[in-house]
Structures are given as C-alpha cells and as structure tokens.
Amino acid sequence: MKTRDRILLCTLELYNTHGEPNVTTLDIANELEISPGNLYYHFKGKEALLESLVDDFLLTTRALLVSAEEPDEATPEDLWLLLHLLFEAIATHRFLFQDLSNLMGRYPYLRQAMSPWLAALRARLDQVLQALRDSGHLICDADAEQRLLDALCQTTLFWLDYQRVAGNGELDAASGVQQMLGLLRPCLDEETAEWMQLLIERYD
C-alpha cells in the first residue's frame, strides 16, 4: 500500500476512534512510525487530510444519491437498501457525523461540500418517497410526506451525534437504519408495515 493511502487509512481510524479534534498530525505520524516530515510531504496539515477523507465519502455515496433519471416506481426494499448502504458509508466515515456542526464551523471545505450533499440526499429520498406514495405503499398527504422527509434527513445527519450526546456507549450506525425504518412504518400500508417491522427486529 502506498504511503499516502496508509496515511489516509490511519487518519480515518484515529479520527473514528478518538474524534478529529483529539488527533494531531504527530499522533498520525507516530502511529504509522513515519516522520512528521514524511506525512507533511503527502498532506500539508489536518485540513488537507480532512479534505481527502471528505472527498472519499462523497465519492462513496454519489452513486446512491445521484440517479440518471427519476424512478417510475419504487419498492420498500429499494428504500431499505438505500438507507442501509448510506449508513454503511456513514459508519465508515463516522467521525464526520459525530460532531458535524463543529467540524463544519472549523473547516470551510466541509461546509461547502455538505450543503450540496444534503440537497442531493433530500432530493433522492424525496424521489423514493413520492414513488412509494404513487405505488400505494406510502399512505400520507403531501404535507406529511415533507415532514417525514425532514425527519429522515435529520436522522441521517445527526443520529450518531445524538447517540454521542446521549451517552449511548459505542456509536452504532446500524441503529440509524432502524430509526429511519421506524419513522416510515406508521405511514405504510398494512402489509408493508408488517414487513418493515420484521426488518426492524432483524437489526436487533
């Protein structure tokens, strides 16, 4: 593995474990057993490291959020798979979502990157919810659908931060999928709601 890739992997692991504010470039160099100068040759400080990690997250989730065309129809399984893969990516880059507001305040690049990412997330979820409503799986009016959309976006962004503040021990991204499925369940037709409940229980 190239030194640059090793640095990014190590940084990601340290950030996820300890939080970005608690990790220095010296910590990263010591963990890798390389000189600070060697690290600086590849990344000119923590901002450059964060930008590369953010770019990796955006690339990982782009295929999930950007569709070439709007879906004519969608199944509950489509929505579940989208949420599951999305939270897998969040789990891999969980340091971003453990204190997102603070990080966005300290790193302008992250603030600029997350704004269009959130817009893409909202647009993609809106597409799927509308398709589910059109197919009869989602039973709610347009206003309720928008409130549900807001709740799903908020949960995506802040579920890990909520767990951290609540002191729930080890942060669990998978429980975010459970939470989002639980938000959806009351708005589904009876058969789909029963299927969704079994899926929620399976995550336990």
C-alpha positions as CSV (number, residue, x, y, z in Angstrom):
1,M,0.0,0.0,0.0
2,K,1.3,3.5,-0.9
3,T,2.3,5.8,1.9
4,R,-0.4,8.3,1.0
5,D,-3.1,5.6,1.3
6,R,-1.7,4.3,4.5
7,I,-1.8,7.8,6.0
8,L,-5.4,8.3,5.0
9,L,-6.4,4.9,6.3
10,C,-4.7,5.5,9.6
11,T,-6.1,9.0,9.9
12,L,-9.6,7.7,9.3
13,E,-9.2,5.0,12.0
14,L,-7.8,7.5,14.5
15,Y,-10.5,10.1,13.8
16,N,-13.2,7.5,14.1
17,T,-11.9,6.2,17.4
18,H,-10.8,9.4,19.1
19,G,-12.6,12.2,17.2
20,E,-10.9,14.6,14.8
21,P,-10.2,17.4,17.4
22,N,-8.3,14.9,19.6
23,V,-5.9,13.7,16.9
24,T,-2.8,15.6,15.8
25,T,-0.6,15.1,12.8
26,L,2.1,13.9,15.2
27,D,-0.2,11.3,16.5
28,I,-0.8,10.0,13.0
29,A,2.9,10.0,12.1
30,N,3.7,8.1,15.4
31,E,1.0,5.6,14.7
32,L,2.4,4.9,11.3
33,E,6.0,5.1,12.5
34,I,7.0,7.7,9.9
35,S,8.5,11.1,10.4
36,P,6.2,14.2,10.6
37,G,8.1,15.5,7.5
38,N,7.1,12.4,5.5
39,L,3.5,12.9,6.4
40,Y,3.7,16.6,5.5
41,Y,5.2,15.7,2.1
42,H,1.9,14.0,1.3
43,F,-0.6,16.2,3.3
44,K,0.1,19.8,4.3
45,G,-1.7,19.5,7.6
46,K,-5.0,18.3,9.0
47,E,-7.1,20.4,6.6
48,A,-5.7,18.5,3.6
49,L,-6.3,15.2,5.4
50,L,-9.9,16.1,6.1
51,E,-10.5,17.2,2.5
52,S,-9.3,13.9,1.1
53,L,-11.4,11.9,3.6
54,V,-14.5,14.0,2.7
55,D,-13.8,13.5,-1.0
56,D,-13.7,9.8,-0.4
57,F,-17.1,9.9,1.5
58,L,-18.7,12.0,-1.3
59,L,-17.4,9.5,-4.0
60,T,-18.7,6.6,-2.0
61,T,-22.2,8.0,-1.6
62,R,-22.5,9.7,-5.0
63,A,-23.9,6.6,-6.8
64,L,-26.5,6.2,-4.0
65,L,-27.8,9.8,-4.2
66,V,-27.4,10.8,-7.9
67,S,-29.6,9.0,-10.3
68,A,-29.6,9.5,-14.0
69,E,-33.4,9.6,-14.1
70,E,-36.2,9.6,-11.6
71,P,-37.6,6.2,-10.7
72,D,-41.0,5.5,-12.2
73,E,-41.7,3.2,-9.3
74,A,-40.1,2.1,-6.1
75,T,-40.5,-0.8,-3.6
76,P,-39.9,-0.7,0.2
77,E,-36.9,-2.9,-0.5
78,D,-35.4,-0.1,-2.6
79,L,-35.7,2.4,0.2
80,W,-34.3,0.0,2.8
81,L,-31.3,-0.8,0.6
82,L,-30.6,2.9,0.0
83,L,-30.7,3.6,3.8
84,H,-28.6,0.5,4.6
85,L,-25.9,1.4,2.1
86,L,-26.0,5.0,3.1
87,F,-25.5,4.2,6.8
88,E,-22.7,1.8,5.9
89,A,-20.8,4.7,4.3
90,I,-21.6,6.9,7.3
91,A,-20.3,4.2,9.6
92,T,-17.0,4.1,7.7
93,H,-16.6,7.9,7.9
94,R,-18.4,8.3,11.2
95,F,-16.1,10.9,12.6
96,L,-17.8,13.4,10.2
97,F,-21.2,12.8,11.8
98,Q,-20.2,12.6,15.4
99,D,-19.9,16.4,15.6
100,L,-20.8,17.6,12.2
101,S,-21.8,21.2,13.1
102,N,-18.5,21.8,14.9
103,L,-16.4,20.4,12.1
104,M,-18.3,22.4,9.5
105,G,-17.6,25.6,11.6
106,R,-13.9,24.8,11.6
107,Y,-13.4,23.6,8.1
108,P,-15.0,25.7,5.3
109,Y,-14.3,22.9,2.8
110,L,-16.6,20.6,4.7
111,R,-19.3,23.2,5.0
112,Q,-19.2,23.8,1.2
113,A,-19.2,20.1,0.5
114,M,-22.0,19.0,2.8
115,S,-24.5,21.6,1.6
116,P,-24.9,20.1,-1.9
117,W,-24.6,16.6,-0.4
118,L,-27.6,17.3,1.8
119,A,-29.5,18.7,-1.1
120,A,-28.7,15.5,-3.1
121,L,-29.8,13.3,-0.1
122,R,-33.1,15.2,0.2
123,A,-33.8,15.0,-3.5
124,R,-33.1,11.3,-3.6
125,L,-35.2,10.5,-0.6
126,D,-38.0,12.7,-2.0
127,Q,-37.9,10.7,-5.3
128,V,-38.2,7.4,-3.5
129,L,-41.0,8.6,-1.1
130,Q,-43.0,10.0,-4.0
131,A,-42.6,6.8,-5.9
132,L,-43.7,4.8,-2.9
133,R,-46.7,7.1,-2.4
134,D,-47.7,6.8,-6.1
135,S,-47.5,2.9,-5.8
136,G,-49.7,2.9,-2.8
137,H,-47.1,1.7,-0.2
138,L,-46.8,5.1,1.5
139,I,-50.1,6.5,2.8
140,C,-49.9,10.1,3.6
141,D,-50.6,13.5,2.2
142,A,-48.0,15.8,0.6
143,D,-47.5,17.8,3.8
144,A,-46.9,14.7,5.9
145,E,-44.5,13.4,3.3
146,Q,-42.5,16.5,3.6
147,R,-42.3,16.3,7.4
148,L,-41.3,12.7,7.0
149,L,-38.6,13.7,4.5
150,D,-37.3,16.3,7.0
151,A,-37.2,13.7,9.8
152,L,-35.3,11.2,7.6
153,C,-32.7,13.8,6.6
154,Q,-32.2,15.0,10.2
155,T,-31.7,11.4,11.3
156,T,-29.2,10.8,8.6
157,L,-27.1,13.8,9.6
158,F,-27.4,13.7,13.4
159,W,-28.1,10.2,14.5
160,L,-24.5,9.5,15.6
161,D,-24.2,12.9,17.2
162,Y,-27.4,12.2,19.1
163,Q,-26.0,8.9,20.3
164,R,-22.8,10.6,21.4
165,V,-24.6,13.3,23.4
166,A,-27.0,10.8,24.9
167,G,-24.0,8.7,26.1
168,N,-25.2,5.5,24.5
169,G,-21.7,3.9,24.6
170,E,-20.3,2.7,21.3
171,L,-21.8,4.6,18.4
172,D,-23.9,2.3,16.2
173,A,-24.7,3.4,12.7
174,A,-26.9,0.4,12.1
175,S,-29.4,1.6,14.7
176,G,-29.8,4.7,12.4
177,V,-31.4,2.4,9.8
178,Q,-33.7,1.0,12.5
179,Q,-34.7,4.6,13.5
180,M,-35.5,5.6,9.9
181,L,-37.5,2.5,9.2
182,G,-39.4,3.1,12.4
183,L,-40.2,6.6,11.2
184,L,-41.5,5.2,8.0
185,R,-43.6,2.4,9.4
186,P,-46.7,4.3,10.6
187,C,-47.0,5.8,7.1
188,L,-47.0,2.5,5.2
189,D,-49.8,0.2,4.1
190,E,-50.6,-2.7,6.5
191,E,-48.7,-5.4,4.6
192,T,-45.6,-3.2,4.1
193,A,-45.7,-2.1,7.7
194,E,-45.6,-5.7,8.9
195,W,-42.7,-6.4,6.6
196,M,-40.9,-3.3,7.8
197,Q,-41.4,-4.3,11.5
198,L,-39.8,-7.7,10.8
199,L,-36.9,-5.9,9.2
200,I,-36.5,-3.6,12.1
201,E,-36.4,-6.6,14.5
202,R,-33.9,-8.3,12.3
203,Y,-31.4,-5.4,13.0
204,D,-31.5,-6.3,16.7
